[in-house]
């Protein structure tokens, strides 16, 4: 996936934060579902691709509670993780990020997902809003 983060505040170099574009990748499972709702769990990463923060990275874990329909899902997610590098002031590096998701099927095993999150780093000046788009490719595997 790809995304962009924008934050007010000052980085460790004393400069205002630049908008940062990032590249993301992850792996997830639909942990529970019925006809109307599902609970998705996944681990993912984000690496800085622009903005002058080349060494910045995030390791993330998310859970999303989604409302299902025939062609799309929408709902809320809660993400937590650790981050650091690139001169960005993230305090201890711990993060929590509530957000919203919309996922639309584009094929029998494919979907596009739009994420909107507000990331909070306690003790840090970096508090970005993140918007991202991901290509979801499902594998036809049933664990139970």
C-alpha positions as CSV (number, residue, x, y, z in Angstrom):
1,X,0.0,0.0,0.0
2,X,0.9,3.7,-0.1
3,X,-0.1,6.5,2.2
4,X,0.7,10.0,3.4
5,X,1.1,11.4,6.9
6,X,0.9,15.1,7.9
7,X,1.7,16.4,11.4
8,X,1.9,19.8,13.1
9,X,5.0,20.3,15.4
10,X,8.7,20.5,15.2
11,X,11.1,17.5,14.4
12,X,14.3,16.7,16.2
13,X,16.2,19.0,13.9
14,X,14.1,22.0,14.9
15,X,12.2,22.2,11.6
16,X,8.5,21.9,11.0
17,X,7.4,18.4,9.9
18,X,7.2,17.8,6.1
19,X,4.4,15.8,4.7
20,X,5.7,12.2,4.5
21,X,4.7,9.6,1.9
22,X,5.1,6.0,2.9
23,X,5.1,2.5,1.6
24,X,3.3,-0.2,3.6
25,X,3.1,-4.0,3.6
26,X,1.4,-6.5,5.9
27,X,-0.4,-9.7,6.5
28,X,-3.8,-10.1,8.0
29,X,-6.6,-12.6,8.7
30,X,-10.3,-12.4,9.1
31,X,-10.4,-13.6,12.7
32,X,-14.2,-13.8,13.0
33,X,-17.2,-13.1,10.7
34,X,-20.9,-13.6,10.2
35,X,-23.2,-12.3,7.5
36,X,-23.2,-8.7,8.8
37,X,-19.9,-8.2,10.6
38,X,-16.2,-9.2,10.7
39,X,-13.2,-8.8,12.9
40,X,-9.9,-8.4,11.0
41,X,-6.5,-8.6,12.6
42,X,-3.2,-7.8,10.9
43,X,0.4,-6.8,11.3
44,X,1.9,-4.3,9.0
45,X,4.8,-1.9,8.5
46,X,5.2,1.6,7.1
47,X,8.5,3.0,5.7
48,X,9.1,6.6,4.8
49,X,9.5,7.1,1.0
50,X,9.5,11.0,0.9
51,X,9.7,14.0,3.1
52,X,13.3,13.8,4.1
53,X,12.7,11.1,6.7
54,X,14.3,8.1,5.0
55,X,15.2,6.1,8.1
56,X,11.7,6.4,9.6
57,X,9.7,3.2,10.0
58,X,6.7,1.9,11.9
59,X,5.9,-1.7,13.0
60,X,2.1,-1.9,13.6
61,X,-0.6,-4.3,14.8
62,X,-4.3,-3.5,14.0
63,X,-7.8,-4.9,14.7
64,X,-10.7,-3.7,12.7
65,X,-14.4,-4.2,13.4
66,X,-16.2,-4.1,10.0
67,X,-19.8,-4.0,8.7
68,X,-20.0,-6.3,5.7
69,X,-22.0,-6.0,2.5
70,X,-21.9,-7.8,-0.8
71,X,-19.2,-5.6,-2.4
72,X,-17.7,-3.5,0.4
73,X,-16.9,-3.4,4.1
74,X,-16.6,-0.4,6.4
75,X,-15.8,0.2,10.1
76,X,-13.4,1.2,12.8
77,X,-9.9,0.1,13.6
78,X,-7.5,0.4,16.5
79,X,-3.8,0.3,15.7
80,X,-0.8,0.2,18.0
81,X,2.9,-0.2,17.4
82,X,6.4,1.2,17.6
83,X,8.2,3.7,15.5
84,X,11.4,5.6,15.1
85,X,14.2,7.1,13.0
86,X,14.5,9.9,10.5
87,X,14.8,12.7,13.1
88,X,11.1,12.4,14.0
89,X,10.2,13.0,17.6
90,X,8.1,10.0,18.6
91,X,8.8,10.1,22.4
92,X,9.3,6.5,23.6
93,X,8.3,5.2,20.1
94,X,5.0,3.7,21.3
95,X,1.9,4.6,19.3
96,X,-1.8,4.3,19.4
97,X,-4.0,5.2,16.4
98,X,-7.7,5.0,16.2
99,X,-9.1,5.1,12.6
100,X,-11.7,4.3,10.0
101,X,-11.6,1.9,7.0
102,X,-13.5,1.3,3.9
103,X,-12.8,-1.8,1.8
104,X,-14.2,-2.4,-1.7
105,X,-14.0,-5.7,-3.7
106,X,-12.4,-5.3,-7.1
107,X,-12.3,-9.0,-7.9
108,X,-13.1,-12.4,-6.5
109,X,-9.9,-12.4,-4.3
110,X,-8.9,-8.7,-4.5
111,X,-10.0,-5.5,-2.7
112,X,-9.0,-1.9,-2.3
113,X,-8.9,-0.5,1.2
114,X,-8.9,3.1,2.3
115,X,-7.5,4.0,5.8
116,X,-7.8,7.2,7.8
117,X,-6.1,7.3,11.2
118,X,-4.9,9.7,13.8
119,X,-1.6,8.6,15.3
120,X,-0.6,9.5,18.8
121,X,2.9,9.2,20.2
122,X,2.9,9.9,23.9
123,X,5.8,12.2,24.8
124,X,6.5,13.0,21.2
125,X,5.8,16.0,19.0
126,X,4.8,13.9,16.0
127,X,1.0,13.4,15.9
128,X,0.2,12.8,12.2
129,X,-3.1,12.2,10.4
130,X,-2.5,9.2,8.0
131,X,-4.5,8.5,4.9
132,X,-3.6,5.4,2.9
133,X,-4.7,3.1,0.1
134,X,-3.9,-0.6,0.1
135,X,-4.4,-3.5,-2.4
136,X,-5.7,-6.5,-0.6
137,X,-5.0,-9.9,-2.2
138,X,-6.8,-12.8,-0.4
139,X,-5.6,-16.3,-0.3
140,X,-8.3,-19.0,-0.4
141,X,-7.3,-20.7,2.9
142,X,-9.7,-21.6,5.6
143,X,-8.1,-22.2,9.0
144,X,-11.3,-23.4,10.8
